[in-house]
């Protein structure tokens, strides 16, 4: 049977039976794009594309691209209530992302809301941002930052790229500090250009994720640990792939690691086109340190790879931020 498979041209097998195609190339230790198991696709970060927003960013990993834009609105406390600042997130996955998103009742019909909820939980956490910095007047008014995230192209690993775009846009955001309250009309007014004073939105730590897909290699091996990727002695039967493409997501189960500062948590995202791999997760800042990752063999093995990948991504984010600050100083000097 294996000989008949080899007779089918790879390009035909990929179109007719993508899962089998993935299985075939994994059996010989390859990925479709030539990457190693823990290799990530070429990436790029860009900030401040939309001048009418207080912060914006575009992030691309291979064939997956997300843009994020931050708009700031004054939020006023109602009677007998107090307010500081707040963050909201919406995610749009339009049909231009790909064929999988054209059917509004298809498998991705709930992905937008699920992804928006996750992103909001991550970036508005006390471990990530001090919302007090968004306060305009203590207890009476504060900035509401609305982060709009949109997918322009999708080829897998949506959570990692969307979160990176949202975080990069927030770090590029600046809010006005010289607002004036108009008692006559009972509203807050923006200052003139000459009076304007803005401050940068500061994050305590970056919440970033690293997703892996557990794809079967087709090598059968009996084991007491069960037939799933979490079973014991399954290294010959399952292969973990970092930054999975859409085809790799469809062929396996997903596991996502979240890092916030020194803490690492394990999530079962289920936001790709594959099945989520259910692994107990430690919430950020609440025991999700390295000592809490001995719950599963794959987690222990992949933790170093995830940290290496996220370190590389953060270096690029630092470079982009420094470049943006340098450009801003040049504009002020002009």
C-alpha positions in Angstrom: 0.0 0.0 0.0 2.9 2.3 0.7 4.3 1.8 -2.7 1.0 2.8 -4.4 1.1 6.1 -2.3 4.5 6.9 -3.6 3.3 6.6 -7.2 0.9 9.5 -6.7 2.6 12.9 -7.6 3.0 15.0 -4.4 1.1 18.0 -5.9 -1.9 15.8 -6.7 -1.8 14.1 -3.3 -1.7 17.5 -1.6 -4.9 18.6 -3.3 -6.8 15.3 -3.2 -5.9 14.2 0.3 -4.1 16.9 2.3 -4.0 14.9 5.5 -2.4 12.0 3.8 0.1 14.3 2.2 1.1 15.7 5.6 1.4 12.2 6.9 3.7 11.2 4.0 6.1 14.0 4.3 6.2 13.7 8.1 7.2 10.1 7.8 10.4 11.2 6.1 11.0 13.9 8.6 10.0 16.9 6.5 7.5 19.8 6.5 5.8 21.2 3.4 7.8 24.4 3.5 11.1 22.7 4.6 11.1 23.9 8.2 12.3 21.8 11.1 9.8 20.8 13.8 10.5 23.9 15.9 11.1 26.3 13.1 8.8 29.3 12.5 7.9 31.0 9.3 9.4 34.3 8.1 7.8 37.1 10.1 7.5 40.8 9.9 6.2 43.6 12.3 5.1 47.1 11.3 3.6 49.8 13.4 1.8 53.2 13.0 0.2 52.5 9.6 -3.1 54.2 10.5 -2.6 57.9 11.4 -6.1 58.3 12.7 -5.6 55.7 15.4 -3.6 56.2 18.6 -1.7 52.9 17.9 -1.7 50.3 15.1 0.4 47.3 14.0 0.6 44.7 11.3 2.1 41.3 12.0 2.8 38.5 9.4 3.9 35.0 9.9 4.3 33.3 6.5 0.8 33.3 4.9 -1.0 34.6 8.0 -1.4 38.3 8.5 -3.3 40.3 11.1 -3.6 44.0 11.6 -4.6 45.7 14.9 -5.7 49.3 15.5 -6.3 51.1 18.8 -8.9 53.8 19.1 -9.2 55.8 22.4 -12.6 57.0 23.7 -13.4 59.0 26.8 -15.5 56.9 29.2 -17.4 58.8 31.9 -18.6 57.3 35.2 -22.3 57.2 35.8 -23.9 58.4 39.0 -22.7 56.6 42.2 -20.0 54.7 40.2 -16.2 55.2 39.7 -14.1 54.6 36.7 -10.4 54.4 35.7 -9.7 52.9 32.3 -10.7 49.9 30.3 -9.8 47.8 27.2 -12.1 46.2 24.7 -11.3 43.9 21.8 -13.1 42.9 18.6 -11.8 40.4 16.0 -12.9 40.3 12.4 -12.2 37.2 10.2 -13.7 38.3 6.8 -14.1 36.1 3.8 -10.9 37.6 2.3 -9.0 35.4 4.8 -9.6 32.3 2.7 -12.2 29.8 1.7 -12.6 28.4 5.2 -14.1 31.8 6.3 -16.6 32.3 3.5 -19.3 30.3 5.1 -20.8 32.2 8.0 -22.2 29.0 9.4 -19.0 27.1 8.8 -16.4 25.8 11.3 -15.1 29.3 12.0 -18.5 30.9 12.7 -17.7 31.2 16.5 -13.9 31.8 16.1 -14.1 35.6 16.0 -15.9 35.9 19.4 -13.8 33.2 21.0 -10.5 34.8 19.8 -11.7 38.3 20.9 -12.5 36.9 24.4 -9.1 35.3 24.7 -7.3 38.4 23.5 -9.2 40.7 25.9 -8.5 38.4 28.9 -4.8 38.4 28.0 -4.1 42.1 27.4 -6.4 43.5 30.1 -5.0 41.3 32.8 -3.5 42.9 35.9 -0.3 41.0 35.1 -0.1 42.8 31.7 -1.3 46.4 32.2 -2.1 48.9 35.0 -5.4 50.4 33.8 -4.9 53.2 36.3 -2.6 54.9 33.7 -5.7 55.4 31.5 -7.4 57.5 34.2 -8.3 61.1 33.1 -9.8 62.3 36.3 -9.8 60.0 39.4 -13.0 58.1 39.6 -14.8 60.3 37.1 -13.4 59.7 33.6 -10.9 57.4 31.9 -9.8 56.3 28.5 -11.4 53.2 26.9 -9.0 51.6 24.4 -10.8 49.7 21.8 -8.5 47.2 19.9 -9.8 46.2 16.5 -8.1 43.1 15.1 -8.6 42.0 11.6 -7.2 39.0 9.6 -6.1 39.8 6.1 -4.6 36.4 5.2 -4.9 33.1 7.0 -2.6 30.1 6.8 -2.8 28.7 10.3 -1.6 29.8 13.8 -4.2 32.6 14.1 -4.0 33.0 17.9 -0.2 33.7 18.0 -0.3 36.2 15.2 -3.5 38.0 16.3 -2.2 38.4 19.9 1.2 39.6 18.7 -0.6 42.3 16.5 -2.8 43.4 19.4 0.1 43.7 21.8 2.3 45.5 19.3 -0.5 48.0 18.6 -1.0 48.6 22.3 2.7 49.3 22.8 2.6 51.8 20.0 -0.5 53.5 21.4 -0.4 57.0 23.0 -3.2 58.7 24.8 -3.9 62.4 25.4 -3.2 63.8 28.9 -4.1 67.5 28.4 -7.9 67.1 28.1 -10.1 69.8 29.5 -13.6 69.5 31.0 -16.2 71.8 29.6 -18.6 72.5 32.4 -21.1 74.3 30.2 -21.6 71.3 27.9 -20.5 68.7 30.5 -18.0 67.0 28.2 -14.3 66.5 27.8 -12.6 68.3 25.0 -9.3 67.5 23.3 -6.6 70.2 23.4 -5.3 72.1 20.4 -2.3 70.7 18.6 0.0 73.2 20.4 -1.4 72.2 23.8 -1.4 68.5 23.1 0.6 66.2 25.5 0.5 62.5 25.0 1.9 59.6 26.9 2.8 56.1 25.9 0.7 53.2 27.0 3.0 51.0 29.1 2.6 47.2 29.5 4.0 45.5 32.6 4.7 42.4 30.5 3.9 41.1 27.0 1.4 38.3 26.8 2.6 36.1 23.9 1.6 32.6 22.8 3.5 29.8 21.0 1.3 27.2 19.3 2.3 23.6 18.4 0.4 21.1 16.3 0.7 17.4 17.2 0.6 15.6 13.8 0.6 11.9 13.4 3.6 10.5 11.5 1.8 7.3 10.5 4.2 5.1 12.4 2.2 2.8 14.5 3.5 1.8 17.9 1.8 0.0 20.8 1.9 1.8 24.1 0.2 1.9 27.4 0.0 5.7 27.1 -2.9 5.6 24.6 -3.1 6.7 21.0 -3.1 10.4 21.5 -0.2 12.9 21.4 -0.2 13.1 25.2 0.4 9.4 25.7 3.7 7.9 26.8 6.3 6.6 24.4 4.6 8.2 21.4 7.6 10.1 20.0 7.7 7.9 17.0 4.0 8.2 16.3 3.5 12.0 16.9 5.5 15.0 15.9 5.1 18.4 17.4 5.3 21.3 14.9 5.8 24.9 15.9 3.9 27.7 14.1 1.6 25.3 12.2 0.2 26.1 8.8 -3.5 25.6 8.2 -2.9 22.2 6.6 -0.8 21.1 9.6 -3.6 22.3 12.0 -6.2 20.3 10.1 -4.0 17.2 10.4 -3.5 17.3 14.2 -4.3 18.6 17.6 -3.2 22.0 18.9 -1.4 23.0 22.1 -0.7 26.6 22.9 1.8 28.0 25.5 1.2 31.5 27.0 4.0 33.5 28.5 3.5 36.6 30.6 6.7 37.8 32.1 8.4 34.8 33.9 5.2 32.7 33.9 4.4 30.1 31.3 0.9 28.6 31.0 -0.5 25.8 28.9 -3.7 26.4 27.0 -6.0 24.2 24.9 -6.7 26.8 22.3 -8.8 25.0 19.7 -8.7 28.2 17.6 -7.1 26.6 14.6 -8.8 24.2 12.2 -7.6 21.2 14.1 -8.8 19.7 17.4 -7.7 21.2 20.7 -5.4 19.1 22.9 -6.8 19.2 26.4 -4.0 19.8 28.8 -4.6 21.3 32.3 -3.5 25.0 32.2 -2.0 27.3 34.8 -3.4 30.8 34.6 -0.9 33.6 34.1 0.8 34.7 37.2 -0.9 32.0 39.3 1.5 29.1 39.4 2.2 28.8 35.7 6.0 28.8 36.3 8.4 26.2 35.0 7.7 23.9 38.0 4.1 23.6 37.0 4.9 22.2 33.6 5.7 18.7 34.6 2.1 17.6 33.9 2.8 16.2 30.5 5.8 14.8 28.6 5.3 16.9 25.5 5.0 20.1 27.5 8.3 19.5 29.3 10.0 18.8 26.0 8.5 21.8 24.1 8.9 24.4 26.8 12.5 25.3 25.8 11.5 25.6 22.1 8.6 27.9 23.0 10.8 30.1 25.2 13.4 30.3 22.4 10.8 31.2 19.8 9.1 33.9 22.1 12.5 35.4 22.9 13.2 35.8 19.2 9.8 37.4 18.7 10.2 39.8 21.6 13.6 41.0 20.2 11.9 41.9 17.0 9.1 43.7 18.9 11.8 45.6 20.8 13.5 46.6 17.6 10.2 47.8 16.0 9.3 49.9 19.1 12.8 51.5 19.3 12.5 52.4 15.6 9.1 53.9 16.2 10.3 56.0 19.1 13.3 57.2 17.0 10.9 58.2 14.2 8.7 60.1 16.6 11.7 62.0 18.0 12.7 63.0 14.5 9.1 64.3 13.8 9.1 66.3 17.0 12.5 67.8 16.1 11.1 68.9 12.7 
